[in-house]
């Protein structure tokens, strides 16, 4: 897991008026399972994903 704590959440719109928020720690954990090529494509999904994927601590995490 990343050493530095963030309290941001990723907003995922779902059908209807409800919105689901996921903590960045959870998104980081899920993204860490994918290969680098796929992650480079996923930087375009949203700003929070780009921020997570571009974080040097995340790069270290996926290289281990």
N, C-alpha and C positions, 0 to 999 in steps of 0.2 A: 504494500500500500504506500501511497505517497507520504512523505514525512511532514509536509506542511498541510495544515487543516484549512479547508475552504468551506464556506457555508452557503455556497451557491447551489442552486438546483436547476435542473433542466426541465423545462416545461414541455409536456407532450399533449397536444390537443387531441381530444377524442370526440367521437360523434356526440352531439348534444351540447349542453352547457357546461359539462364537467371538464376539468383540466387535471392532469396527473403531473405531479412534480416528483422528480427523482433526484436524490442527492448526488453531487458530483463524485463522491466516493464510490457509489454504486455504478455509475456510468464508467468511471475509470476502471473498475474491476472487470466489467463486461468487455470494454474495449481492449483490455490487455490480452484477451484470448485470441484476437485476430492477428493475421499476419500483416507485415509492414505495408505491402502493396495495397491491401484493402483499407488500411488505416489512412493512407495518403488520399484515397478517394473519399473517405468519410469526413475529411476536414471540411468539406463543402456543405455538410448537412446543416450545421448551425454554428453560431459563434462560440457557444460553450464547448462543443466538441472540438473545434479548432484549437481553442485555448488548452484543453486537456491534452490533445495529441501533440501540440507544440511545446508543452511543458518539458524542460530537461529532465525532471524527475520521472516523468512518464516514460521518456525514452530509455532511461536507465532500467526502469521496471520491465519493459518489454524485451530488453536485450539480455536479461538474466535467464 
